[in-house]
Amino acid sequence: MFKLVNINDHPTNFNKKVFFFYKQEQADYFESLLVEHGIFYEKQIDEEGDQCIYIGVRKSDFKRAQHFNYLSHGKFRKPMLGNSYNKYILVFLVLAAVLLAALGALLSN
């Protein structure tokens, strides 16, 4: 199942939130940020299921941990447009659409 956000409530402790990761390098980076900033956490790897890595933090540290979660996702994300050709094509198409809209507005009067 795909979730948009990788955060769940802890199943047994309502004072904790759980971040889950499918990529080891992303989880390691998140964990290093937690250690660097002195945030207490618990880690568990689901070895029987989908190999998901779970990292639980206290709700009092949730805001800072959520910020580190965003940083870890940003560090390992792929660019939306892979190469520069795609960027130029997109800019050209947007400019063409704007020009056609302006031309249509002028001609309709």
PyMOL commands that set and color helices and strands:
alter all, ss='L'
color gray80, all
select helices_A, chain A and resi 24-36+59-75+84-108
alter helices_A, ss='H'
color red, helices_A
select strands_A, chain A and resi 7-9+16-21+41-45+53-58
alter strands_A, ss='S'
color yellow, strands_A
deselect
rebuild
show_as cartoon
